Amino acid sequence: MNRTSITVPSAIPMVALIGPNDSYVKILEGAFPNIAITVRGNEISASGVQTEIQKFEEIVNEFLVLLRGGQVLSEDTVLRSLAMLNNDPQYHPAEVLSLNILSNRGKTIRPKTANQKKYVEAIDSNTITFGIGPAGTGKTYLAMAKAVQALQSKQVNRIILTRPAVEAGERLGFLPGTLQEKIDPYLRPLFDALHDMIDQDSIPRLITNGIIEIAPLAYMRGRTLNDAFIILDEAQNTSAEQMKMFLTRLGFSSKMVITGDATQIDLPNGAQSGIKIVHEILDGVEDIAFINLDSADVVRNRLVGDIVNAYEKFEEGKSKPHPIRSRGDR
């Protein structure tokens, strides 16, 4: 019988590796049903099928790299690492999960999946990056973290956050209140993300000084945006003309990130979404990247990924042609 044994350095408490009540070991046992895992002292061993033993060794060594780097494992980390090992073997979980983007008030923002790492790397490498995927995949949150990082490292002088102000069939003119009161609900998610990344007392000052600007997409028309990190959120609710208008605002020494979910289009009267045709138009243009995220990249409650998958299956079923039954089939 094949067997392996890994000695855990004394500087790493075993509970950090195996989890409270052996919870991480139980996850590994579910992932590798053809091996037996045992823990004695500072050793963790496995015996059984060689292919699973090799994967077991690989994942445990990835965990040890994370723990040596000061990270804390969780059930979510274990599950995501196993998913990477199976679905994206070219990416090492320790490499993905230790890519720090930004730290604030003891919280570190980093990618949690291989696709998210590709997205972050694309933002670094390209002037314009499109992040397309369902809700909860971190496309806006990670883009904003990269924007704050660029501002703090003086790569840009300001951050501009924008999104279409018309969603779910509503028109601003029919909503009560001042213009600011009307647009606040649409821009609130951007404010919420900012509060995770910048000291709360600094945000009003940065907005007042124009270092951070949060405005509806219509406010971008006619401008040239230099030395800025510009994020267009909810881009599925832009028309083709609005998308062209936004992209042509790009000035010198600026970056753009466009995020959207092509399955949640709220444009009226069946208007064509700018995000649906932009890939076809700009495909092959240098310095522009398109990154697609999916349900495996959802970083909210685990159920969100399951819900996204369920809806995708439902939509696929609706799009399949149903066979026409003849009278003789009745």
Order of alpha helices (4+ residues) and beta strands (2+ residues): beta-alpha-alpha-beta-beta-alpha-alpha-alpha-beta-beta-alpha-beta-alpha-beta-alpha-alpha-beta-beta-alpha-beta-alpha-beta-alpha
